[in-house]
Every structure is written in C-alpha cells, then in structure tokens.
Amino acid sequence: MTSSEQYKRQIMSDLAQGNTEPLADAPTNSAQEYENFDDFAQRSSQDERRQLFSRSLHPSRIPASQMEPELLHAIAQIKPNERDDVARAFFKHLHQRGLSERTLEQQLGLSTHHPNRMSADDVSKLASFTYHNHPDVFQAVLAEQPGIMKFLSNPLVGAIMGAVAAKWMGRHH
C-alpha cells in the first residue's frame, strides 16, 4: 500500500470514528450529520456542496499538476453511466460560457464530443481543462456529480477532503 493510500485510509478511519478537528471558518450544523461520504453526497444539497468545494477545490489550493492525475484515476473508477453524466454536466456548463462541444473536442484532442461515447481519458481531459480554466464550473459540476470525489487519493486532495468531510459531518468530540 502506498503512503497516499495509507494516508487516505487513516483520514477516512478517523472521520468514520468521529475524530475530527473543527475548522476555524467552518461553522457546523449539528442537526445535519453525515455517516460517510456517500451519505454526504446523497443528503447534502447541491448548494452546500458547491459552497464547500469552492473553498477547497481550486488551482490556487491544489495545483493542476497534482489534480490532473487524480482526476484521471477517479474518472476511470466511476461507472460508465456516471462518467457520461459528468461529461454532460461539463459540456452543459462550458456551453453556457460559449464553448461548443465540437470546439472542446478539437481543442482538447477528445476522441468524440458525445458524452456516451467518451473514454475515461476524454472525460479526464475535459475535467482537467475545466479545473484549470474554469474552476467555478469545475466546482459546480462536482457539486452536481459528487460521486467522483470518493475516488480521489492524493494526500493533498485527501487532506482537503478530510477537512471538508469534518466540516460537514459535524461529529466533534
């Protein structure tokens, strides 16, 4: 097991046991406690997730050079239908910014602009481009499609997501 896998496992173990530290700028709502990430992803509102991710998932906090391999790994782990949904969400938000699917296909070297035919590599390129160039769109898509987050494993990403989970789990001892 790599050190990043051990680190992630320790964070998740601590969180599962309720061992968290409060964040100075993170007021918690004790009425809203989450058992695990899946519970958080299902019961938290899209607005809560967007607000949370906007502070945590930004190129100024996690350099693109660290996030890109994480995205490739995470996107490869999600189910094909979820990957389609992620691609559709990126295209929808980027289209609102004036970027067409065909333009993105050509600019990023994607094999297709049809979400249901895109490979994990294609969706990763789209996610990386969005993270680097349109972080607010990236955060919005992850708020809509939070399942991808549980597959991120880089220690820096894990630490930020541990802080995120600690904030929203609300299990302080």
Residue pairs with C-beta under 8 A, 6 or more apart in sequence:
1 9
3 155
4 153
4 154
4 155
4 158
5 153
7 155
7 158
7 159
8 153
8 155
8 158
11 158
11 159
11 161
11 162
12 162
14 20
14 162
15 162
15 165
15 166
15 169
15 171
16 36
18 169
18 171
18 172
18 173
19 173
20 165
20 166
20 169
20 171
20 172
20 173
21 166
21 172
22 28
22 166
22 172
23 163
23 166
23 167
26 163
26 166
26 167
28 167
28 168
28 170
28 172
29 170
30 170
32 43
32 44
32 168
32 170
33 169
33 170
33 171
34 40
34 43
34 44
34 165
34 168
34 169
34 170
37 149
37 150
37 165
38 150
40 146
40 165
40 168
40 169
41 49
41 146
41 147
41 149
41 150
44 146
44 168
46 143
46 144
47 143
48 168
49 142
49 143
49 146
50 139
50 140
50 143
52 164
52 167
52 168
53 139
53 142
53 143
53 164
54 136
54 139
56 160
56 161
56 163
56 164
57 67
57 131
57 135
57 138
57 139
57 142
57 160
58 135
58 139
59 67
59 131
59 132
59 135
61 160
62 154
62 156
62 157
62 160
64 128
64 131
64 132
66 154
66 156
66 157
67 128
67 131
67 154
67 157
68 124
68 128
68 131
69 154
70 152
70 153
70 154
70 157
71 124
71 127
71 128
71 131
71 148
71 152
72 120
72 121
72 124
72 128
73 151
73 152
73 153
74 148
74 149
74 151
74 152
74 153
75 83
75 86
75 120
75 123
75 124
75 127
75 148
75 151
76 120
76 124
77 151
78 86
78 147
78 148
78 151
82 145
82 147
82 148
83 118
83 120
83 123
84 115
84 116
84 118
85 115
85 145
86 123
86 127
86 141
86 145
86 148
87 115
87 118
87 122
87 123
87 126
88 115
89 141
89 144
89 145
90 123
90 126
90 127
90 130
90 137
90 141
91 101
91 104
91 113
91 115
91 126
93 130
93 134
93 137
93 140
93 141
94 104
94 130
94 134
94 137
95 101
97 134
97 137
101 113
102 113
104 110
104 113
104 126
104 129
105 112
105 113
107 129
108 125
108 126
108 129
109 125
110 118
110 122
110 125
110 126
111 117
111 118
111 119
111 122
112 118
112 122
118 126
127 138
127 141
130 137
130 138
130 141
131 138
142 148
142 149
149 161
152 158
152 161
